Amino acid sequence: MATRTTAEALRGILGIDHADMGLWLASTLQMAELNAELRGKDGPTDVLAVPALDAVAQLRRPDQGAGTPAGGDVTAVVASNEVPPGADLGDVVVCLPVVAADADGDGLSLMDDALPRVVVHGMLHLLGHDHEDDDEYRVMVAAEAAALRALDPARWAGRDVV
């Protein structure tokens, strides 16, 4: 599935098809520079989310303090965000060389497995998700899994996301 098609489908799945976001591909050098600038970390990473709206990161998600959304319904994760139509959520920046190396090391398909996973991961960060502690991590992984299963049920049914 093409990256643009994947991102468009995921916007619909996440209930943010009325909002705008950018999807950028970065070289290893560009990603290392962004990672240092934005996160203070050395070296490239697979994906970065660069929110455009400070308010998006502060929106209360239905899952906060309540654990994983009931039934794994990913739309419930963002339903109360009230992202206004046409809002610019920000950008997801993907470092294809890092994603390709990770996919190769894990025996995964770059286009069918690794790339959709990092795109949804970045999109969830734009919506205020994080994985700094165990509870946040569990909620984010559940949201990633639900989005990927909605995107391609046959491919992701019964598979671990991470």
Protein Blocks (a to p, Z undefined) as FASTA:
>chain_A
ZZklmmmmmmmmnopambccddddddfklmmmmmmmmnopgcjdfbdcddfblklmmpcc
fkgonapaehhiaklmmmmnopaehiafbjcdddfklmmmmmmmnopafklmmmmmmmmm
mmmmmnopacfbmklmmmmmmmmmmmmmmmmmmlmgopafZZ
